[in-house]
Amino acid sequence: MIFFAQSALNQGDLVLAEAQAAGATQAKLTSAGVQFSGPLEVGYRFTMSTRISTRVLMALCWDEDIDSADKLYESSIGFEWEKWLKPGQTFQVTQTVQGANWLKNSHFAALRLKDAIVDHLKGVWDGQRPDVSTEHPDITFHLHIRRERVIIYVDFSGEGLHKRGYRTGVADAVMKENLASAVLMRSPWYKTVQDGEPGILMDPFCGLGTIPVEAALIAAGIAPGLMRKVPYAFESLPGFDVDTYNHVLDELGDAAEAARDRKIRILASDINRQNVEMAKAAALKANVYDLIEFSVKDFTSITEDEVGKESGFIVTDPPYGMRMDMADLAKLYSRIGEVMQDKFKGWQVSILCGDSALLSNIDMKPQRTNALFNGPIQCQLAHYQVYTDEEKQAIIERAMQRKAERMSQPLSAGAQMAYNRLVKNLDAIRPAMEAEGVSCYRIYDADMPEYSAAIDIYEGRHIVLSEYAAPSTIPAEDAARRLEELVLATERATGIDADDIHIKQRKSQKGASQYKRLASKNRFHVVNENGLKVLVNFTDYLDTGIFLDHRPIRKWIQEHSDGKRFLNLFCYTATASLNAVKGGALSTTSVDSSSTYLDWAMENFRINGWSTDIGNFFYRSDVMDYLWDSFDRYDLIFCDPPTWSNSKDRASFDVQRDHVKLIDAAMMHLENDGVMIFSCNFRRFSMDPSVIDKYAVEDITEQTIGRDFERDMRIHKCFLIRHKAKIQTTRRVIRVKKATQAEVEE
C-alpha cells in the first residue's frame, strides 16, 4: 500500500524520520510531505505515532497520462468505487493541483472526479445517487494532480492530526501542537530524549502550555494515538483490521510504559497567571501534569536561585507581532539576551520568533537557524549556545590567536598596496563621518583597478565588500587571489574580524535575478542613521536594505518634510519615508512592487515605534499603475527608480527611456508649491529636454554626494523638480480625456 503524509513546509525531513521509524519502505520526501509504502500495520503505526504530520492519505489509483478534464473523468469512472462507499454514506472530494496547464480551475477537476464517482455508483446501485457533504462526510477522497500524473487518495487519518485533544476552545492564533513538536525536535534537547536521558527543559514564555505539554509527551514516550478520542478515518474504511490496530495500540502503550522511569523535569512559566492556569488544565487533560513544574514568573527578573546550578535547555516562543508594541518587543528581546548570558551560562537555547528582525536585539550569534511556519507566518527558530565564562574566554582567546596569526603573516605586494590605500582612506573619511554622527559609510570604491570592489563599513562592526565582476579577460584564479588579498587588507586596516566581512559580487542584473534571494539566514541587524533605526541584512540579498549614497538625500527629506504629505515611489525598505516621519510629515505613502521589501519597510517603522496603518500607508503596486489609479496629492515626492527592471506582471522599465512618462505621472500628484526629488543610479543618465522645458528642474547632484562617495561623483544623479506655474489641469480631467480617447479608438 502507498501512503502520503502531509506536512508543513520545512518539516518533511522530520516526517520522513517518523515514517522510517514506523517501518515504512520506499519513503520519499516531496515538497508537501512524505510518500511511503507498507502494509496496513505501518499505516496504522505511523498515523497513531506521528507528531508532525497533519494528515495521512492512502492511494487508491493513479494514472500517468491525463491531459484533460474529460480524460480525468474517463480514467476514474471505471474504478470500483462501490468498494469504498456504501449506500447511504456521504463523501467529498478535495484537491491539490500543481503544474497542470491543461486545467484552468482546480475545483473543476474535483467536480469531474465527483461526477465520475456519482455516475459509476448510480450504475452499480440501480440509479441510487450518493450524497455529497462538505461538512461531515463519511469518506473523503483527495485528488492530487501534478502535470499529467493523477493520484486519487482516500483520507486515512481523519480529523487533523495536530489536534491531540488536550486543548479546547483555543483561538487559531495559538501555536499548533505539531509545530511545537517540530520546534522541540529541531532543538538540541531532543537529542537527549533520543539518548534516553531527557535534559532539563524550560519554557519561560509558555503561554497556554503547548511546548511544555508536547515536551512532556515526547519525553514520556506517549504517542498521540494513545490520547486520541476521535476515531481515525481508517477505522471506517473497508478492510479495517481491528486485530492489527489493537496490536499497534498495545505496542505504543508498551513504549510509553518503558519510558515511565525516565527522569523528566520540565519547567513552564509565564508572566500571565491566566495563561499558566490554562496551561495547567491542558497538562491535566494530557495526563502529564506531574511531569511539569508550573509557575507565574517574569523571565526578565529571574534569579540565580530560581535557575539552579544544573544547566539545561530553553525552548520557547516569546511574544512577537501584534501581541505587543514593537518598541516594547525590541526591549524585551534585548533583555532576553541579557538574562540568558547572565543567568543561563552553559545552557542551550532555542527561540521561535515570527519576526526575525526582533532576534537582532539579542546580542548573541545563533549557531544555526531553522525556518518554520506557524500557519501563514514564517518563523525563525534560532539556536544559541550560552557559554560559561570559561568557555567564552577560551573562544575569545582562540579567535584572538587565529586573528593574530593572520595579522602576523606578511602581506603580498598587492595586499600591502590595498592595505595602504584603505588606511589612507580611513584617515581621511573616518573623522568626517564621526563629526557628522555617521556610522555607516563607504571607505573604498574601486580606487585601484586591480582591486575592483566597493567596501562599506556598518556601525564599526560589519563590512560589506561588494566585488565588481571581473572582465572575462582576467583569469578566474587571478580574480580569486585579488579578492582574498583585498579581504586580508580590509581586516587588517579596519580591525573588523574576517567573519564579519560579508562578500557579494555585483554584476549586471536582469529580470527576476534583480530580486533573487541569495540566502535564507534571516539575520537582521539594526543600524543608526539621522536619529533613526534601520534594519539591514548582510547575507540574504545583494543590497543590505539601505543605500548609503542616499544618506544626504534622506537627511534633506527629513529637514524639509515638516507638515508635508510625503510620497515615496519605488520605496524599497522605505528609509526615505522614515526620515519624512522623523521630520514631521503629516502622512507618508510608500509604494513598491515587492511584498518582501514592503514587509521590511513596515518592520523599519515598527522598530522606530511608528504606526504602519494610521498616517503611514504601504502599497504593493507597480508605480505607474499606482500613479494612474490614485487621485491623492502630495507636497513632497521622492522617486528613486531602478535603472532597469522587468517582471512577469508588468512591462520592462528603462529609466533613460521611460523617465519622462514617470515624471509626468508623478507631477500630476504634486501640489502646485510642492517639490519632487528625482534620483537614479544610471551613470549615463541624461534628463530629457522636454522635462526641463515643462518643469523647473534643479540639478542638486553635487550637494547630495557625501564625503565618503566623493571619489565617485557619478554614483547617482539627483534633481529637484517643481511646477513652473500653477497647473489648472487636474488629475481627474486627464483621466477623463484618456477615457474619451479610448472610446474614440473603439
C-alpha positions in Angstrom: 0.0 0.0 0.0 1.1 3.6 -0.7 0.5 6.3 1.8 1.1 10.0 1.8 1.8 12.0 4.9 1.2 15.7 4.6 3.4 18.2 6.5 4.0 21.9 6.8 6.9 23.4 4.8 10.4 22.6 6.1 9.1 19.8 8.3 9.2 17.0 5.8 12.5 15.5 7.0 11.0 15.1 10.4 8.0 13.3 8.9 10.4 11.1 6.8 12.2 10.0 10.0 8.8 9.2 11.6 7.8 7.1 8.6 11.0 5.2 8.7 10.6 4.6 12.4 7.1 3.2 11.7 8.6 0.6 9.4 7.8 2.3 6.1 9.7 1.2 2.9 10.5 3.3 -0.1 9.9 6.5 1.9 10.4 9.6 -0.3 10.4 13.3 0.6 8.3 15.6 -1.5 7.5 19.3 -1.4 4.3 18.7 0.5 5.1 15.8 2.7 6.3 12.2 2.5 5.2 9.3 0.4 5.9 5.8 1.7 4.9 2.2 1.3 4.0 -0.6 3.7 1.2 -2.8 4.9 -1.8 -1.6 6.9 0.2 -2.1 10.1 2.7 0.5 9.0 -0.1 2.9 8.1 -1.7 2.5 11.5 1.5 2.8 13.3 2.6 6.0 11.5 -0.8 7.6 11.8 -1.0 6.9 15.5 2.6 7.9 16.3 3.4 10.9 14.1 3.8 14.2 16.0 4.5 16.3 12.9 2.3 15.2 10.0 -1.1 16.9 9.7 -2.9 14.3 7.6 -2.4 10.8 6.1 -3.8 9.6 2.8 -3.9 6.2 1.2 -3.5 5.9 -2.5 -6.4 4.1 -4.4 -5.5 4.5 -8.0 -3.4 6.6 -10.3 -2.9 7.5 -14.0 0.2 8.9 -15.6 -1.4 10.2 -18.8 -4.2 12.7 -18.0 -4.2 15.9 -20.1 -7.8 17.0 -19.9 -10.8 17.0 -17.6 -12.6 14.6 -19.8 -9.7 12.1 -19.6 -9.8 12.5 -15.8 -13.5 11.6 -15.9 -12.9 8.6 -18.2 -10.0 7.3 -16.2 -11.8 7.4 -12.8 -15.3 6.3 -13.8 -14.2 2.7 -14.2 -12.7 2.4 -10.6 -14.6 0.2 -8.2 -16.0 3.0 -6.0 -18.6 0.6 -4.5 -15.7 -1.0 -2.5 -15.3 2.3 -0.6 -18.7 3.8 -0.5 -21.9 2.1 0.7 -25.5 3.3 0.0 -26.5 6.0 2.4 -22.9 7.2 3.0 -21.8 10.7 2.1 -18.5 11.8 0.6 -16.5 14.8 -0.5 -13.6 15.4 -2.9 -10.7 17.7 -2.1 -7.9 18.5 -4.4 -4.3 19.8 -4.9 -3.1 20.8 -8.4 0.5 21.5 -9.5 1.7 22.5 -12.9 -1.4 21.1 -14.8 -1.6 23.5 -17.8 -4.5 21.6 -19.1 -6.6 22.6 -16.2 -7.8 26.2 -15.7 -9.7 25.6 -12.5 -8.6 23.1 -9.8 -12.2 23.0 -8.4 -13.4 21.8 -11.8 -11.1 18.8 -11.6 -12.6 17.9 -8.2 -16.1 18.4 -9.8 -15.3 16.0 -12.7 -14.0 13.3 -10.3 -17.2 13.7 -8.2 -19.2 13.3 -11.4 -17.3 10.1 -12.2 -17.9 8.7 -8.7 -21.6 9.5 -8.8 -22.2 8.2 -12.3 -20.3 5.0 -11.6 -22.3 4.3 -8.3 -25.6 5.2 -10.0 -24.9 2.4 -12.4 -24.0 -0.1 -9.7 -26.8 1.0 -7.3 -29.6 0.9 -9.8 -29.9 4.6 -10.1 -29.4 5.5 -6.5 -27.2 8.5 -6.2 -24.6 9.0 -3.3 -24.8 12.3 -1.5 -22.0 14.8 -1.3 -21.3 16.5 2.1 -18.6 19.1 2.7 -19.4 19.4 6.4 -19.2 15.9 7.9 -18.7 13.4 5.1 -18.3 9.7 5.9 -15.4 9.4 3.4 -13.1 12.0 1.9 -11.4 11.4 -1.4 -8.4 13.5 -2.3 -7.4 14.2 -5.9 -3.7 15.1 -6.5 -2.7 16.3 -9.9 0.9 17.1 -10.9 1.2 17.9 -14.6 -0.2 14.8 -16.3 0.0 12.5 -13.3 -3.1 12.0 -11.3 -3.4 10.1 -8.0 -6.6 9.6 -6.1 -6.3 9.0 -2.4 -8.7 8.3 0.4 -8.4 10.1 3.7 -6.7 7.7 6.1 -6.3 9.7 9.3 -9.5 11.9 9.5 -9.5 14.9 11.8 -6.3 17.0 11.7 -3.5 15.0 13.4 -2.3 18.2 15.1 -5.3 18.0 17.4 -4.2 16.0 20.4 -7.4 16.5 22.4 -5.9 18.3 25.4 -7.0 21.8 24.3 -10.5 23.1 23.8 -11.9 26.5 22.8 -8.5 27.9 21.9 -8.1 30.5 19.2 -6.4 29.5 15.9 -3.6 32.0 16.6 -2.2 29.8 19.3 0.7 27.5 18.3 -0.5 24.2 17.0 0.7 21.0 18.7 2.6 19.7 15.7 4.5 22.9 15.3 5.5 22.7 19.0 6.7 19.2 18.4 8.7 20.3 15.4 10.3 23.1 17.4 11.3 20.6 20.1 12.6 18.1 17.6 14.8 20.8 16.0 16.2 21.8 19.4 19.3 20.2 20.9 17.1 19.0 23.8 15.6 16.3 21.6 18.9 14.6 21.2 18.9 13.9 25.0 15.4 12.4 24.7 16.7 10.1 21.9 19.6 9.1 24.2 17.0 8.1 26.8 18.0 10.8 29.4 15.9 13.9 28.8 17.7 17.1 29.9 16.1 19.9 31.9 13.7 21.8 29.7 12.4 25.3 30.4 9.8 27.4 28.6 9.7 30.8 30.3 7.0 32.1 27.9 4.8 29.1 28.0 1.5 30.8 27.1 -1.2 28.1 27.0 1.4 25.4 27.5 1.8 23.8 24.1 5.6 23.5 24.2 5.9 22.1 27.7 2.9 19.7 27.2 4.3 18.4 23.9 7.8 18.1 25.5 6.3 16.0 28.3 4.5 13.7 25.8 7.7 13.3 23.8 9.9 12.7 26.9 7.4 10.2 28.3 7.1 8.4 25.0 3.3 9.0 24.9 2.2 8.7 21.2 -0.6 10.9 20.1 -2.6 7.8 19.2 -2.8 6.9 22.9 -4.6 10.1 23.6 -7.0 10.4 20.7 -10.6 10.4 21.5 -11.9 10.9 17.9 -11.9 7.8 15.7 -9.4 7.7 12.9 -10.8 7.7 9.4 -9.2 4.3 8.7 -11.5 2.8 11.3 -14.4 3.3 9.0 -12.7 2.2 5.8 -13.3 -1.2 4.2 -10.6 -3.7 5.2 -10.1 -2.2 8.7 -8.1 -4.8 10.6 -9.1 -4.4 14.3 -6.6 -7.0 15.4 -3.7 -5.2 13.8 -5.0 -1.9 15.1 -5.0 -3.3 18.7 -1.6 -4.8 18.2 -0.2 -1.3 17.3 -2.1 0.3 20.2 -0.5 -2.2 22.6 2.9 -1.6 21.1 2.6 2.1 21.6 1.4 1.5 25.2 4.4 -0.7 25.9 6.8 2.0 24.6 5.2 4.6 27.0 5.4 2.1 29.8 9.1 1.5 29.1 9.7 5.3 29.5 8.0 5.6 32.9 11.2 5.5 34.8 12.8 8.4 32.9 13.9 11.4 35.0 11.9 14.2 33.4 12.0 17.8 34.5 10.1 20.4 32.6 9.7 24.0 33.8 6.9 26.1 32.4 6.3 29.7 33.4 4.6 32.8 32.1 4.1 36.3 33.4 0.3 35.9 32.8 -1.4 33.9 35.6 -4.4 33.1 33.4 -2.2 31.6 30.8 -0.5 29.4 33.4 -3.8 28.2 34.7 -4.9 27.2 31.1 -1.6 25.5 30.6 -2.1 23.5 33.8 -5.6 22.5 32.5 -4.0 21.3 29.2 -1.4 19.3 31.1 -4.0 17.7 33.3 -6.1 16.7 30.2 -2.9 15.3 28.6 -2.1 13.3 31.7 1.4 14.9 32.0 0.7 17.4 34.8 3.0 15.6 37.2 5.9 16.0 34.7 5.7 19.8 34.5 6.6 22.4 37.2 4.3 25.4 36.5 4.9 28.9 37.9 3.9 32.5 37.4 7.1 34.3 36.7 8.7 37.2 34.8 11.6 35.8 33.0 13.4 39.2 32.7 13.7 39.3 36.5 14.6 35.6 37.2 17.1 35.0 39.9 20.1 32.6 40.0 18.4 30.6 42.8 15.4 30.0 40.5 17.6 28.9 37.7 19.7 26.5 39.8 23.2 25.2 39.3 22.4 22.4 36.7 22.4 23.5 33.1 19.7 22.6 30.6 17.7 23.7 27.6 15.3 26.6 26.9 12.8 26.1 24.2 10.3 28.9 23.9 8.1 31.1 21.8 8.2 34.7 23.2 5.7 37.3 22.1 6.0 38.9 18.6 4.0 40.7 16.0 0.7 42.3 17.2 0.9 40.8 20.6 3.0 43.7 22.0 4.1 47.2 20.9 7.2 47.0 18.6 9.3 49.2 20.8 8.5 47.2 23.9 9.2 44.0 21.9 12.6 45.2 21.0 13.4 45.9 24.6 12.0 42.5 25.7 14.2 40.6 23.2 17.3 42.7 24.2 16.5 41.8 27.9 16.1 38.1 27.0 19.6 38.1 25.6 21.0 39.8 28.7 19.2 37.4 31.1 20.4 34.4 29.1 24.0 35.5 29.1 23.9 36.5 32.8 21.8 33.7 34.4 21.9 30.7 32.0 25.6 30.1 31.4 26.1 26.7 30.0 22.5 26.3 28.7 21.4 25.8 25.1 18.5 28.0 23.9 16.1 27.7 21.0 13.8 30.7 20.4 11.0 30.7 17.9 10.1 34.1 16.5 7.7 35.2 13.8 9.6 38.4 13.3 13.2 37.6 12.6 14.2 41.3 13.0 13.4 41.0 16.7 16.2 38.4 17.1 18.7 41.1 16.1 18.1 42.6 19.5 19.6 39.5 21.2 23.2 40.3 21.4 24.3 36.7 20.6 25.0 35.0 17.3 22.9 31.9 16.7 24.8 28.7 16.0 22.1 27.7 13.4 18.6 28.6 12.4 15.5 26.8 11.0 12.6 28.3 9.1 9.2 27.1 10.2 5.7 28.2 9.6 3.1 29.0 12.3 0.1 28.9 10.0 0.8 31.6 7.3 3.6 33.2 9.5 7.1 32.3 8.5 9.1 32.0 11.8 12.7 31.6 12.5 13.9 29.1 15.1 17.3 30.4 16.3 19.5 28.1 18.4 22.0 29.6 20.8 24.8 28.2 22.9 25.2 30.3 26.1 28.8 29.8 27.0 30.2 29.8 30.5 32.7 32.4 31.4 35.5 29.9 30.9 34.2 28.7 27.6 33.7 32.3 26.4 37.2 33.2 27.4 38.6 30.2 25.6 36.7 31.1 22.5 37.9 34.6 22.6 41.5 33.5 23.1 41.3 31.1 20.2 39.8 33.7 18.0 42.4 36.2 19.0 45.1 33.7 18.4 43.8 32.9 14.9 43.5 36.6 14.1 47.0 37.3 15.5 48.3 34.6 13.3 46.6 36.1 10.2 47.8 39.6 11.2 51.3 38.5 11.7 51.6 37.0 8.2 53.3 39.2 5.7 51.0 40.7 3.1 51.7 40.1 -0.5 52.7 43.2 -2.5 49.2 43.6 -3.8 47.5 43.1 -0.4 50.0 45.6 1.1 49.1 48.1 -1.6 45.4 47.7 -0.9 46.0 48.0 2.8 47.9 51.2 2.4 45.1 52.7 0.3 42.4 51.6 2.9 44.4 53.1 5.8 44.8 56.4 3.8 41.0 56.5 3.1 40.1 55.7 6.7 42.3 58.5 7.9 40.6 60.9 5.6 37.0 59.7 5.9 36.5 58.4 9.4 37.0 61.8 11.3 34.5 63.5 8.9 31.9 60.7 9.4 32.3 60.7 13.2 31.9 64.5 13.2 28.6 64.1 11.3 27.5 61.3 13.5 27.5 58.9 10.6 28.2 55.2 11.5 27.6 53.5 8.1 29.7 54.8 5.2 31.9 53.8 2.3 35.7 53.5 2.7 36.7 52.2 -0.7 35.2 52.2 -4.2 37.5 50.6 -6.8 40.2 53.1 -6.0 42.7 50.8 -7.7 41.6 49.0 -10.9 43.3 45.7 -9.7 41.0 45.6 -6.7 37.6 46.4 -8.2 35.2 46.4 -5.3 33.2 48.7 -3.0 33.8 48.4 0.7 31.2 49.8 3.2 31.5 49.8 7.0 28.5 49.4 9.2 28.5 50.6 12.8 32.2 49.8 13.1 31.3 46.1 13.4 30.5 44.8 9.9 32.0 45.2 6.4 30.2 44.6 3.1 32.7 44.0 0.4 30.9 44.1 -3.0 33.2 42.8 -5.6 32.5 44.0 -9.2 32.6 41.2 -11.7 36.0 40.9 -13.3 36.3 41.2 -17.1 36.3 37.9 -19.0 40.0 38.6 -19.9 41.0 38.2 -16.2 41.7 34.6 -15.3 39.5 33.2 -12.6 42.4 32.3 -10.3 43.8 35.9 -10.5 40.4 37.3 -9.6 40.1 34.9 -6.6 43.6 35.8 -5.5 42.9 39.5 -5.6 39.7 39.1 -3.7 41.5 37.2 -1.0 44.2 39.9 -0.8 41.5 42.6 -0.5 39.8 40.8 2.3 43.1 40.4 4.2 43.9 44.1 3.7 40.4 45.1 4.8 40.6 43.1 8.0 44.0 44.5 8.8 43.1 48.1 8.0 39.7 48.2 9.9 40.3 45.7 12.7 37.0 44.0 11.9 37.2 40.3 12.0 37.1 38.3 8.7 33.9 36.6 9.9 32.1 39.9 9.8 33.3 40.8 6.3 30.4 39.9 4.0 31.3 39.4 0.4 29.0 40.0 -2.5 29.5 40.0 -6.2 28.0 42.8 -8.3 27.2 42.1 -11.9 24.6 43.2 -14.5 21.2 42.1 -13.1 18.3 41.3 -15.4 14.7 40.1 -14.8 14.0 38.1 -11.7 17.7 37.9 -10.8 17.5 41.5 -9.7 15.4 40.4 -6.7 16.7 36.9 -6.2 17.4 35.9 -2.7 21.0 34.9 -2.1 20.5 33.1 1.2 17.8 32.5 3.8 19.5 33.2 7.1 17.0 35.9 8.1 19.7 37.5 10.3 18.9 41.2 10.6 20.9 43.9 12.3 19.9 47.4 13.5 22.0 50.3 12.3 21.5 54.0 13.0 21.2 57.0 10.6 19.9 60.5 11.1 18.5 59.6 14.5 16.6 56.6 13.1 16.9 52.8 13.5 17.1 50.8 10.2 17.1 47.1 9.7 19.9 45.7 7.4 20.6 42.2 6.2 24.2 41.3 5.2 23.6 37.9 3.8 20.3 37.3 2.1 20.2 39.9 -0.6 22.6 41.7 -3.0 21.7 45.0 -1.2 21.6 45.4 2.5 18.4 47.4 2.9 19.8 50.8 2.9 21.6 52.7 0.0 24.4 54.5 1.7 24.9 57.0 -1.1 21.4 58.4 -0.5 22.2 59.4 3.1 22.4 63.2 2.3 19.1 62.9 0.3 17.4 61.3 3.2 18.7 64.0 5.5 17.4 66.7 3.1 14.0 64.9 3.2 14.0 64.9 7.0 14.8 68.7 7.0 12.1 69.6 4.5 9.1 67.3 5.4 7.6 69.2 8.4 3.8 69.4 7.8 4.1 67.7 4.4 2.3 64.8 2.8 5.1 62.6 1.5 5.0 60.1 -1.3 7.9 57.5 -1.7 7.9 55.8 -5.1 10.0 52.6 -5.6 10.3 52.9 -1.8 12.5 49.7 -1.3 12.7 49.5 2.6 11.2 53.0 3.0 14.2 54.6 4.6 13.2 57.9 3.0 9.7 57.6 4.5 11.3 57.1 7.9 13.1 60.4 7.5 9.9 62.1 6.4 8.1 60.9 9.6 11.1 61.9 11.7 11.0 65.4 10.1 7.3 65.9 11.0 5.4 64.7 7.9 1.7 64.7 8.2 1.5 61.4 6.3 3.7 59.1 4.3 2.8 56.8 1.4 5.3 54.2 0.3 4.9 52.3 -2.9 6.8 49.3 -4.2 6.0 46.2 -6.3 7.9 43.8 -3.8 6.0 42.4 -0.9 9.3 41.4 0.7 10.6 44.9 0.7 7.2 46.4 1.9 7.3 43.9 4.8 10.8 45.0 5.6 9.7 48.7 5.3 6.9 48.2 7.8 9.4 46.5 10.2 11.6 49.6 9.9 8.6 51.7 11.0 7.8 49.4 13.9 11.3 49.3 15.4 11.1 53.1 15.5 7.8 52.9 17.3 5.6 54.3 14.5 2.3 53.1 13.2 2.0 51.2 9.9 -1.7 51.9 9.4 -2.5 55.3 10.8 -0.9 58.1 8.8 1.6 55.8 7.2 0.5 53.8 4.2 2.1 51.0 2.2 1.0 49.9 -1.3 2.2 46.8 -3.2 1.8 48.1 -6.7 3.6 48.9 -9.9 4.4 52.5 -9.6 2.9 53.6 -12.9 -0.3 51.7 -12.0 -0.4 53.4 -8.6 0.1 56.9 -10.2 -2.7 56.3 -12.7 -5.2 54.8 -10.2 -4.7 57.3 -7.4 -6.1 60.8 -7.0 -4.1 61.8 -3.9 -1.8 64.8 -4.0 1.4 65.4 -2.1 3.6 68.2 -1.0 6.9 66.2 -1.3 7.6 63.2 -3.6 10.7 61.1 -3.6 11.2 59.0 -6.7 14.2 56.7 -7.0 13.6 54.2 -9.8 15.8 51.3 -10.8 18.0 51.7 -13.8 16.2 48.8 -15.5 13.7 46.2 -14.4 11.1 43.8 -15.6 8.6 41.4 -14.2 6.1 38.8 -15.4 3.4 41.2 -14.0 4.4 44.3 -16.0 6.3 45.7 -18.9 10.1 46.3 -18.7 11.2 49.7 -17.3 14.3 51.6 -18.6 15.0 54.8 -16.6 16.5 56.6 -19.6 13.7 55.7 -21.9 10.8 55.9 -19.5 11.7 58.7 -17.1 9.6 61.3 -18.9 6.3 59.5 -18.6 7.2 58.5 -15.0 8.0 62.1 -14.0 4.8 63.4 -15.8 2.7 60.9 -14.0 4.2 61.7 -10.6 4.0 65.5 -11.2 0.2 65.2 -11.6 0.2 64.2 -7.9 2.4 67.1 -6.8 0.8 70.2 -5.2 1.4 73.5 -7.0 4.0 74.6 -4.5 5.4 71.1 -3.9 8.8 69.5 -4.6 9.7 66.3 -6.3 13.1 64.7 -5.7 14.1 62.5 -8.6 17.2 60.4 -8.2 18.7 57.5 -10.2 21.9 55.5 -10.2 22.2 55.2 -14.0 25.7 56.6 -14.6 24.9 57.8 -18.2 21.5 59.3 -17.2 20.6 62.5 -19.0 17.4 64.4 -18.2 15.2 64.7 -21.3 14.9 68.3 -22.5 11.1 68.1 -22.5 11.2 67.7 -18.7 13.4 70.8 -18.4 11.1 72.8 -20.7 7.9 71.7 -18.8 9.1 72.0 -15.2 11.5 73.9 -13.1 14.4 71.4 -12.8 17.4 71.9 -10.5 20.3 69.6 -10.6 21.5 69.1 -7.0 23.7 66.0 -7.5 26.8 67.6 -6.1 25.1 68.6 -2.9 23.8 65.0 -2.4 27.2 63.3 -2.6 28.5 62.5 0.8 32.2 62.9 1.7 32.6 59.1 1.6 31.4 59.0 -2.0 33.3 61.9 -3.4 35.7 59.5 -5.2 32.8 58.6 -7.5 30.6 61.6 -8.3 28.6 59.6 -10.7 27.2 57.3 -8.0 23.8 58.9 -8.6 22.1 61.8 -10.2 19.6 63.9 -8.2 17.2 66.7 -9.2 14.6 68.9 -7.6 11.5 69.3 -9.8 8.8 71.9 -9.3 5.9 73.2 -11.3 6.8 76.3 -13.2 3.4 77.8 -12.7 0.0 77.0 -11.2 -1.4 74.0 -13.1 -5.0 74.2 -13.9 -5.4 70.7 -15.3 -6.4 68.2 -12.6 -5.8 64.5 -12.5 -9.4 63.8 -13.0 -9.6 65.8 -16.2 -6.6 63.9 -17.6 -8.3 60.6 -16.8 -11.5 61.7 -18.5 -9.6 62.7 -21.6 -7.8 59.4 -21.6 -11.1 57.5 -21.4 -12.6 59.6 -24.1 -9.7 58.9 -26.4 -10.1 55.2 -25.7 -13.7 55.4 -26.7 -12.8 57.1 -29.9 -10.3 54.3 -30.7 -13.0 51.7 -30.2 
